[in-house]
Amino acid sequence: MEKSAKDYVIKTNADGSTITVDDVHQVLLGMLKDIDALCQRHDIPYFLNGGSALGAVRHGGFIPWDDDADIAMMRADFERFIPLAIHELKGYAIHCFELDSRYNVMIPGMKIRKKGTYIKEVNTLLPNLINECDGLFIDVFVYDYINPNKMIDFLNRIPMYALSPIIEIGDLTKINFKWAKRVFMHHAKAYGKANKGSEYIGFDLTWLFKSPLKPFVFRYDDIYPVQYVPFEDTKLPIAAHPKAYLDMAIAPSWPQLPPENKRFAKHTADIRLDMKDQRL
């Protein structure tokens, strides 16, 4: 019998109580609903990304052992989304480079954090901002237009990989190399603008956690227009052609469940869901 999200314990508290993946899912679901309501009010297309899209298609909601949630939108929609999120997502902190130059530009374009909660991630490349809201979050990935010529695309990715060690050293040494981040972001945005209208889109050039020879690239019409599908007790948007999307975003074997020893919450090092005195 397959385990449910309630069976995956993330943390055992000092009093013996536990926090399960299901507890995390309940918070994340509320966050997704708030974000979806904002996007629908302002006609901002977005879609579930990566494992969240896989969960929607394969499980009708969250993957039972997955402890995070990801969405994505095109760069132009992301730029419209930022000021709206600041003013309309009450009870949240909006973290992105456009609002805070300390933000790590080599991670998802934005983290939308739930105030009154706390999470410490396993991945040390994703540190929480000092003295800022470090609550449970939704990652927002930025997609942009891609040149269909693989060589041109590859050559445009090289400057990003060249700048990344400088930015990473700065993060490790607590030195904010703003100039490097600005050049990094400028090049990524300029590349998308230069290819506006292309039949191909993908993770924008800031995402370096994949070979530059085999980036995440999708046909525009495999993702748009997005479609709403059942997700837990609501409906949320996924790519227009989910198989084509998931074959690239996950792997062609995505319909198969991983072995049981691979089914565990992998993002969370520490967590609290009911903080009342979090510094904001």
Secondary structure, 3 states (H helix, E strand, C coil): CCCCHHHCEEEECCCCCEEEHHHHHHHHHHHHHHHHHHHHHCCCCCEECHHHHHHHHHHCCCCCCCCCCEEEEEHHHHHHHHHHHHHHCCCEEEECCCCCCCCCCCCCCEEEEECCCEEEECCCCCCCCCCCCCCCEEEEEEEEECCCCHHHHHHHHHHHHHHHHHHHHHHHHCCCCHHHHHHHHHHHHHHHHHCCCCCEEEECCCCCCCCCCCCCEEEHHHHCCCEEEEECCEEEEECCCHHHHHHHHCCCCCCCCCCHHHCCCCCEEEEECCCCCCCC
